[in-house]
C-alpha cells in the first residue's frame, strides 16, 4: 500500500507501538490463525457535566480505554480466493466483576483479488472507512464526523471492490428486523434495510473520498441521509493534513480541518471542527427554530516506549451548550432537546499491544 495520509493518521492515533504484529498461532497449508489485542488503562475527566439521568459524570475516573482481544483467521481456497473470519471481544478492565463486555468486529467473508471482498456480520459503517477515516485518529473523543457505530455493526452485509489503480468502492447494508416489536404496532410486520457506501481514490500522497449513510426513521434515525467528503495529503514524511465536509439535510453542517505529525517515537494529532445545526422545540405551546453552532477541537500526543507499549494524552473541547437529543425529554426544552454543557475533556493512559 502506498504511504499516504491515512496510514500516517492511523499511526498517530494508535501510537507507533501499534505497528507490532499480531501473534501467529497457526500458519500451514494456506490456513492461518492470528491472535491480537491490547490492554489499555487510563484516567479521564472533564467533558459533559451531567448525563441524561442528571448524574455528574465529569469528575476524574480510572477507566479501561477500549481494551480488546481478538482472533483473525484465513484459509486460501485458490490462488485468487480466500475465506476469512474475525472475532473480537471488548472487555472492561476498570472494575471487578464488570459484566458488560461487547462483541464487535466479528464477521466472516470471502476475498478475491479479481472480484473484491464480501463480508457479513458485525463491523463498522463503511462511511468511517471512506470519508471519516483520515479523522479517526483519537483513542477516545475527538472524531466529530459520523463514526463507525452510526447505523453500523451487527446484522450487516458489505462489499469492497478490488483496488483499481488506487480507486476502491465500499457498499454495505444493515438489516433491522421487525421481530420483537409489539404485535400490531408500527414496524412490527416489516423490516428495514439501511445502506451506506462510498468511494476512495489514492494516488501518491493524496487521498480523496466521498460517501453517504442512510439514517431512516424506521432504523431509529431522523430520516435524512448523511453525505460527506474528505481529502488528505502527506506533505512530507511524517507530516500530513486533512479536510472534510459533512452534510445532513438542514440539520447539520460540519467542516473539519486537521493534521498529524510523527517524529521518532513521538506522534501528534490536532483537529478543528465548525459545526452548524438546527432543530425544533416547543415552548409555551408554540414552535420555534433553534439554531446552534459550535467550535470543537481535539489534540493528542503519543509516545512509543517500545514496539508494544505506548503512553498517551488527549484533550477534547466539544463547545456544547444546548443540543438535540431524541432519547431524552425535558420540561423546559421540549421533547427533542436537553441542556448539555461541557468542560475540556482530558485522558491520559498507557497501552500494551499484542
Secondary structure, 3 states (H helix, E strand, C coil): CCCCHHHHHHHHHHCHHHHCCCEEEEEECCEEEEEEEEEEEEEEECCECECCCCCECCCCEEEECCCEEEEEEEEECCCCEEEEEEEEEECCCCCCCCCCCEEEEEEEEEEECCCEEEEEEECCCHHHHHHHHHHCCCCCCCCCCCCCCCCCCCCEEEEECCCECCEEEEEEEEEECCCCCCCCCCCCCCCEEEEEEEEEEEECCEEEEEEEECCCHHHCCCCCCEEEEEEEEEEECCEEEEEEEEEECCCEEEEEEEEEEEECCEEEEEEEEEEEEEEEEEECCEEEEEEEEEEEEEEEEEEECCCCEEEEEEEEECCCCEEECCCCCECCCECCEEECCECCEEEEEEEEEC
